[in-house]
Amino acid sequence: MDNAKDWFGYDSLAFFGKVNASISHELKNVMAIISETAGLLGDLSEMARGGKPIDPEMLTSSTDSIVEEIQRGFSTIRQMNRFAHSVDTPVLSVDLMDILDLVRNLFEYLSFAGKTNLHTGEGTAAMAQTCPFILQAIIYQAVVQTFQHAGPGAQLDISVQSKNESTWQILLDGVSLKDGEVFPDDRITRMALSIGVSISYDRGSDRLAIDVPVSIGFVKGNGAAG
């Protein structure tokens, strides 16, 4: 069986569950705000029935709030669907910027998330044949560890560049780990190796580099991955 398929196991399931928990929490917040606002509208309706004057601005503000939260809910569901479909095909050709955009949207649902700047590359799209789900898991865990340590005030700059003709390099600048903390750990390292990805962290510059082969087939052909 293909290594990427092998890693659709417990660790992948744990990642899938963690992300879905954060998404469901976001949707719960959306529903809570809509429920509270609907309750306010109900109170205003009762006041109007009792002959009390109602400020039109309160009605406008309440309806605008509901519309805003509905749009936020739709946006969250779109990201949820993007994430859910990332497991449809274990290995396929993807634009790495699409992967990074999705992951950025996913970790923004975390309460402790800081700010991220995604720098779009110029020229040729960063296309790679890889396992998008596993790659998402690796990037997501790196960002989570940073924000868990540094908090909402942290800022990450994320970009993609061509390292050589066979490798793309995803750079995360601003990565912060606790003293004694290691990234990647053994679990992430095994997941990375299963798709030919290598990870290096320079604590001095707070830079994490994730090298992604342009093709898993190319990697296997050169003996870099089983």
C-alpha positions as CSV (number, residue, x, y, z in Angstrom):
1,M,0.0,0.0,0.0
2,D,1.2,3.5,-0.7
3,N,2.8,5.3,2.3
4,A,0.4,8.2,2.0
5,K,-2.5,5.8,2.3
6,D,-0.8,4.0,5.2
7,W,-0.9,7.3,7.2
8,F,-4.7,7.6,6.9
9,G,-4.7,6.1,10.3
10,Y,-5.0,7.2,14.0
11,D,-2.8,10.3,13.7
12,S,-4.7,11.5,10.7
13,L,-8.0,10.7,12.3
14,A,-6.9,12.7,15.4
15,F,-6.0,15.7,13.2
16,F,-9.3,15.4,11.4
17,G,-11.2,15.4,14.7
18,K,-9.3,18.3,16.1
19,V,-10.0,20.5,13.1
20,N,-13.7,19.5,13.0
21,A,-14.0,20.3,16.8
22,S,-12.7,23.8,16.1
23,I,-15.0,24.2,13.2
24,S,-18.1,23.1,15.2
25,H,-17.1,25.5,18.0
26,E,-17.0,28.3,15.4
27,L,-20.5,27.3,14.1
28,K,-21.8,27.1,17.7
29,N,-20.6,30.7,18.3
30,V,-22.4,31.8,15.1
31,M,-25.6,30.1,16.2
32,A,-25.3,31.6,19.7
33,I,-25.1,35.1,18.4
34,I,-28.0,34.6,16.0
35,S,-30.1,33.1,18.9
36,E,-29.3,36.1,21.2
37,T,-30.1,38.6,18.5
38,A,-33.3,36.8,17.6
39,G,-34.2,37.0,21.3
40,L,-33.6,40.7,21.3
41,L,-35.8,41.1,18.3
42,G,-38.5,39.2,20.1
43,D,-38.2,41.6,23.1
44,L,-38.4,44.6,20.8
45,S,-41.6,43.1,19.2
46,E,-43.2,42.7,22.6
47,M,-42.3,46.3,23.5
48,A,-43.9,47.4,20.2
49,R,-47.1,45.4,21.0
50,G,-47.2,47.2,24.4
51,G,-47.1,50.6,22.7
52,K,-43.6,51.5,23.6
53,P,-41.5,53.4,21.0
54,I,-38.8,51.3,19.3
55,D,-35.6,52.9,18.0
56,P,-35.4,51.8,14.3
57,E,-31.6,51.7,14.6
58,M,-31.9,48.9,17.1
59,L,-33.9,46.9,14.5
60,T,-31.4,47.7,11.8
61,S,-28.5,46.8,13.9
62,S,-30.1,43.5,15.0
63,T,-31.0,42.4,11.5
64,D,-27.5,43.4,10.2
65,S,-26.0,41.3,12.9
66,I,-28.0,38.2,11.9
67,V,-27.1,38.7,8.3
68,E,-23.4,39.0,9.2
69,E,-23.4,35.9,11.3
70,I,-25.3,33.9,8.5
71,Q,-22.6,34.9,6.1
72,R,-19.9,34.0,8.6
73,G,-21.6,30.6,9.0
74,F,-21.7,30.0,5.2
75,S,-18.0,30.9,5.0
76,T,-17.2,28.4,7.8
77,I,-19.1,25.7,6.1
78,R,-17.3,26.3,2.8
79,Q,-14.0,25.8,4.6
80,M,-15.3,22.7,6.3
81,N,-16.3,21.3,2.9
82,R,-12.9,22.1,1.5
83,F,-11.2,20.4,4.4
84,A,-13.6,17.3,4.2
85,H,-12.8,16.8,0.5
86,S,-9.1,16.9,1.1
87,V,-9.3,13.2,2.0
88,D,-11.1,12.2,-1.2
89,T,-7.9,11.3,-3.1
90,P,-4.8,10.3,-1.1
91,V,-2.4,11.7,-3.7
92,L,-3.0,14.3,-6.4
93,S,-1.6,17.4,-8.0
94,V,-2.4,20.5,-6.0
95,D,-1.4,24.2,-5.8
96,L,0.5,24.6,-2.6
97,M,-1.0,28.1,-2.2
98,D,-4.5,26.5,-2.1
99,I,-3.3,24.2,0.7
100,L,-1.8,27.1,2.7
101,D,-5.0,29.2,2.2
102,L,-7.1,26.4,3.6
103,V,-4.9,25.7,6.5
104,R,-4.8,29.5,7.3
105,N,-8.6,29.6,7.4
106,L,-8.7,26.5,9.6
107,F,-6.5,27.6,12.3
108,E,-8.1,31.0,12.5
109,Y,-11.0,29.2,14.2
110,L,-8.7,28.6,17.2
111,S,-9.2,30.9,20.1
112,F,-5.5,31.4,20.6
113,A,-4.6,32.0,16.9
114,G,-2.5,35.0,16.0
115,K,-2.1,36.8,12.8
116,T,-0.8,35.2,9.6
117,N,0.4,36.8,6.4
118,L,0.2,34.5,3.4
119,H,2.5,35.8,0.6
120,T,1.4,34.8,-2.8
121,G,4.2,33.7,-5.1
122,E,4.9,35.3,-8.4
123,G,5.1,33.5,-11.7
124,T,4.5,29.8,-12.1
125,A,2.0,28.2,-9.7
126,A,3.5,26.0,-7.0
127,M,2.1,22.7,-8.2
128,A,3.0,19.5,-6.4
129,Q,1.9,15.9,-6.5
130,T,1.4,15.1,-2.9
131,C,-1.0,14.0,-0.2
132,P,-2.8,17.2,0.6
133,F,-4.3,15.9,3.8
134,I,-1.0,14.9,5.4
135,L,0.7,18.1,4.2
136,Q,-2.2,20.1,5.8
137,A,-1.7,18.2,9.1
138,I,2.0,19.0,9.2
139,I,1.6,22.7,8.5
140,Y,-1.4,23.0,10.9
141,Q,0.6,21.4,13.8
142,A,3.5,23.8,13.2
143,V,1.2,26.8,13.4
144,V,-0.7,25.5,16.4
145,Q,2.5,25.0,18.4
146,T,3.6,28.5,17.6
147,F,0.3,30.1,18.6
148,Q,-0.1,28.0,21.7
149,H,3.3,29.2,22.9
150,A,3.2,32.8,21.7
151,G,-0.5,33.5,21.9
152,P,-2.8,35.7,19.8
153,G,-0.2,38.4,19.6
154,A,2.1,36.2,17.5
155,Q,2.5,36.8,13.8
156,L,3.5,34.4,11.1
157,D,4.6,35.1,7.5
158,I,4.1,32.1,5.2
159,S,5.4,31.8,1.7
160,V,6.4,29.3,-1.0
161,Q,9.5,29.4,-3.1
162,S,11.2,27.1,-5.6
163,K,14.2,25.5,-3.9
164,N,15.3,23.6,-7.0
165,E,13.7,22.0,-10.0
166,S,12.4,19.1,-7.9
167,T,11.5,20.8,-4.7
168,W,9.2,23.5,-3.4
169,Q,9.9,25.1,-0.1
170,I,7.2,26.4,2.3
171,L,8.7,28.9,4.7
172,L,7.1,29.9,8.0
173,D,8.8,32.9,9.5
174,G,8.0,33.8,13.1
175,V,7.6,30.2,14.4
176,S,8.1,30.2,18.1
177,L,8.6,27.0,20.2
178,K,9.0,26.6,24.0
179,D,12.4,26.0,25.4
180,G,13.1,22.3,25.0
181,E,10.2,21.8,22.6
182,V,10.9,20.1,19.3
183,F,9.3,20.3,15.9
184,P,8.8,18.1,14.2
185,D,8.4,15.3,16.8
186,D,8.7,11.7,15.8
187,R,5.0,11.4,14.8
188,I,5.2,14.4,12.4
189,T,8.5,13.3,11.1
190,R,7.1,9.9,10.2
191,M,4.1,11.6,8.5
192,A,6.4,13.9,6.5
193,L,8.7,11.0,5.4
194,S,5.7,9.1,4.2
195,I,5.2,11.7,1.4
196,G,8.9,12.6,0.9
197,V,8.6,15.9,2.9
198,S,11.5,17.2,5.0
199,I,11.3,19.7,7.8
200,S,13.9,21.9,9.4
201,Y,13.7,24.5,12.1
202,D,16.2,27.3,12.7
203,R,15.5,28.5,16.3
204,G,17.9,31.5,15.8
205,S,15.8,32.9,12.9
206,D,12.5,31.5,14.0
207,R,12.1,30.0,10.5
208,L,10.6,26.7,9.7
209,A,11.2,25.3,6.3
210,I,9.1,22.5,4.8
211,D,10.5,21.0,1.6
212,V,7.9,19.5,-0.6
213,P,8.9,17.4,-3.6
214,V,7.2,18.4,-6.9
215,S,6.1,14.8,-7.2
216,I,6.0,11.8,-4.9
217,G,6.8,9.6,-7.9
218,F,10.0,11.6,-8.4
219,V,10.9,11.1,-4.8
220,K,10.3,7.4,-4.9
221,G,12.2,7.1,-8.2
222,N,15.3,8.6,-6.4
223,G,15.0,6.5,-3.3
224,A,14.0,9.3,-1.0
225,A,10.7,7.7,0.1
226,G,9.5,4.2,0.3
